[in-house]
Amino acid sequence: MGTLPKVDTSFPGAGCLLCMAAASMANSSLTKHAQALPSDDLLLVKGELADVLRKKGQKVTVIDDAVKIAELPNASTQGPNLALKDFSALQKKYKLDKILVIDIVEVGISRNYSAYVPTSDPKGVVTGSAYLVDLKTNTYEWYLPLKQSKSANGAWDEAPAFPSLSNAYFQAIEGARDSLVQPFVN
């Protein structure tokens, strides 16, 4: 599993500097709250996936440390269905045939904007991808784009605790975990 990003807010659509500043100021209490939310429940998916794969008779090695995917060298060969990164260092270190990578790129709360104007209520979000790479050929055997987005039930603007929106955030994390494990259960 890659390094988890810091829990934060994002404001897609607020593209210019002035728009980003306006969105940040208008949502400052939401950002402060979001940055205090834990994301540790996402880490549980490693153990859940390992258990599912072991029940199917697979030999599983869980890499406890976060893998810094962005810091891995690019693959020397590029082409269709070839992994973009070179995982050979991990292959040697852990004696692996295949690696299941979970790369979370966003976790937090997102609110769409059109310039200065919000166009949606905030939502709990988890985005990223998961993929299985055959390390002998450096090819993808499986790929899953991950986009979980959950809206608050009821009023979301209940500062400073934002209970409904916090619940949506945790539902997005749970949904992300479920969507990562489910393909291996079947």
C-alpha positions as CSV (number, residue, x, y, z in Angstrom):
1,M,0.0,0.0,0.0
2,G,1.3,3.4,-0.9
3,T,1.7,6.2,1.5
4,L,-1.7,7.6,2.5
5,P,-2.1,11.3,1.7
6,K,-3.0,13.8,4.4
7,V,-6.7,14.1,5.0
8,D,-7.8,17.4,3.5
9,T,-10.4,19.3,1.5
10,S,-10.4,19.9,-2.2
11,F,-12.3,22.4,-4.3
12,P,-12.3,21.2,-7.9
13,G,-13.5,23.9,-10.3
14,A,-12.0,26.8,-8.3
15,G,-9.2,27.1,-10.8
16,C,-7.8,30.6,-10.6
17,L,-5.7,31.7,-7.6
18,L,-8.4,34.1,-6.5
19,C,-11.1,31.4,-6.8
20,M,-9.0,29.0,-4.8
21,A,-8.4,31.6,-2.1
22,A,-12.1,32.4,-1.9
23,A,-13.1,28.7,-1.7
24,S,-10.4,28.1,1.0
25,M,-11.6,31.0,3.1
26,A,-15.3,30.1,2.7
27,N,-14.6,26.6,3.9
28,S,-11.8,27.2,6.5
29,S,-13.7,25.6,9.4
30,L,-14.5,22.6,7.2
31,T,-10.8,22.3,6.2
32,K,-9.8,22.5,9.9
33,H,-12.2,19.8,10.8
34,A,-11.3,17.5,7.8
35,Q,-7.6,17.7,8.7
36,A,-8.4,16.4,12.1
37,L,-10.2,13.3,10.8
38,P,-8.3,10.0,11.0
39,S,-7.7,7.8,7.9
40,D,-6.3,4.8,9.8
41,D,-9.3,2.6,8.8
42,L,-8.0,2.6,5.2
43,L,-4.9,0.7,6.4
44,L,-7.1,-2.2,7.5
45,V,-7.7,-3.2,3.9
46,K,-4.2,-4.7,3.7
47,G,-5.1,-7.3,6.3
48,E,-8.6,-7.9,4.9
49,L,-7.1,-8.6,1.4
50,A,-4.4,-10.8,2.9
51,D,-7.1,-12.9,4.7
52,V,-9.2,-13.3,1.6
53,L,-6.3,-14.3,-0.5
54,R,-5.0,-16.8,2.1
55,K,-8.5,-18.4,2.3
56,K,-8.2,-18.9,-1.5
57,G,-4.9,-20.8,-0.9
58,Q,-2.5,-18.0,-2.0
59,K,0.8,-17.4,-0.2
60,V,0.7,-13.8,0.9
61,T,3.4,-11.5,2.2
62,V,2.1,-8.2,3.6
63,I,4.4,-5.3,3.3
64,D,3.9,-3.4,6.6
65,D,5.7,-0.2,5.6
66,A,4.1,2.2,3.2
67,V,5.5,1.9,-0.3
68,K,6.5,5.3,-1.7
69,I,5.2,4.6,-5.2
70,A,6.1,8.0,-6.6
71,E,9.7,7.4,-5.6
72,L,10.0,4.1,-7.3
73,P,11.9,4.3,-10.6
74,N,9.9,4.4,-13.8
75,A,9.8,1.1,-15.7
76,S,12.5,0.9,-18.4
77,T,10.0,-0.6,-20.9
78,Q,6.7,1.1,-21.7
79,G,3.8,-0.1,-23.6
80,P,0.2,-1.4,-23.4
81,N,-0.6,-3.2,-20.1
82,L,2.9,-2.6,-18.7
83,A,3.3,-1.2,-15.2
84,L,4.6,2.4,-15.2
85,K,6.8,1.8,-12.2
86,D,9.7,-0.7,-11.6
87,F,8.8,-2.9,-8.6
88,S,12.0,-5.1,-8.9
89,A,13.5,-3.7,-5.7
90,L,10.4,-4.9,-3.8
91,Q,10.4,-8.2,-5.7
92,K,14.0,-8.9,-4.5
93,K,13.5,-7.6,-1.0
94,Y,10.3,-9.6,-0.3
95,K,10.8,-12.5,-2.8
96,L,7.6,-11.8,-4.6
97,D,6.1,-13.2,-7.9
98,K,3.3,-10.6,-7.9
99,I,2.4,-7.4,-6.1
100,L,-1.0,-6.0,-5.3
101,V,-0.6,-2.3,-5.0
102,I,-3.1,0.1,-3.4
103,D,-2.4,3.7,-4.3
104,I,-4.7,6.2,-2.5
105,V,-4.2,9.7,-3.9
106,E,-7.0,11.6,-2.1
107,V,-8.8,11.1,1.1
108,G,-11.0,13.8,2.7
109,I,-13.8,16.1,1.7
110,S,-14.4,17.6,-1.7
111,R,-16.8,20.4,-2.8
112,N,-17.2,21.3,-6.4
113,Y,-16.9,24.9,-7.5
114,S,-17.4,26.9,-10.6
115,A,-14.9,29.8,-10.2
116,Y,-16.1,31.4,-6.9
117,V,-19.5,29.7,-6.7
118,P,-20.0,26.3,-5.0
119,T,-21.9,24.0,-7.2
120,S,-22.4,21.1,-4.8
121,D,-22.5,20.2,-1.1
122,P,-19.2,18.8,0.3
123,K,-18.8,15.0,0.1
124,G,-16.5,12.5,1.8
125,V,-14.1,11.1,-0.9
126,V,-11.5,8.5,-1.3
127,T,-9.8,8.2,-4.7
128,G,-6.9,6.2,-6.1
129,S,-6.4,2.8,-7.7
130,A,-5.4,-0.8,-7.1
131,Y,-3.6,-3.1,-9.4
132,L,-1.9,-6.5,-9.5
133,V,1.4,-6.6,-11.3
134,D,3.2,-9.8,-12.4
135,L,6.7,-9.0,-11.5
136,K,8.3,-11.4,-14.0
137,T,6.8,-9.5,-16.9
138,N,6.0,-6.2,-15.2
139,T,2.4,-6.4,-16.7
140,Y,-0.9,-5.6,-15.1
141,E,-3.0,-8.6,-14.3
142,W,-5.8,-6.6,-12.7
143,Y,-6.6,-2.9,-12.4
144,L,-9.3,-1.1,-10.4
145,P,-9.8,2.7,-10.5
146,L,-11.1,3.8,-7.1
147,K,-13.5,6.7,-6.6
148,Q,-15.8,6.7,-3.5
149,S,-17.9,9.7,-2.9
150,K,-20.5,9.9,-0.2
151,S,-22.9,12.8,0.5
152,A,-24.1,13.7,4.0
153,N,-27.5,12.6,5.1
154,G,-29.3,15.8,6.0
155,A,-27.7,19.1,6.8
156,W,-23.9,19.0,6.2
157,D,-23.1,22.6,7.5
158,E,-23.1,21.9,11.3
159,A,-19.8,23.4,12.3
160,P,-17.5,22.8,14.2
161,A,-18.1,19.0,14.3
162,F,-19.9,18.5,11.0
163,P,-21.4,15.2,12.2
164,S,-23.3,14.3,9.0
165,L,-20.4,15.1,6.8
166,S,-18.0,13.2,9.1
167,N,-20.3,10.2,8.8
168,A,-20.2,10.5,5.0
169,Y,-16.4,10.7,5.1
170,F,-16.2,7.4,7.1
171,Q,-18.8,5.8,4.8
172,A,-16.5,6.7,1.8
173,I,-13.6,5.0,3.6
174,E,-15.7,1.9,4.3
175,G,-16.9,1.9,0.7
176,A,-13.4,2.1,-0.6
177,R,-12.3,-0.8,1.5
178,D,-15.3,-2.9,0.4
179,S,-14.7,-2.1,-3.3
180,L,-11.0,-3.2,-3.0
181,V,-11.8,-6.5,-1.2
182,Q,-14.9,-7.5,-3.2
183,P,-13.3,-8.5,-6.5
184,F,-11.1,-11.0,-4.6
185,V,-14.0,-12.5,-2.6
186,N,-15.8,-13.7,-5.8
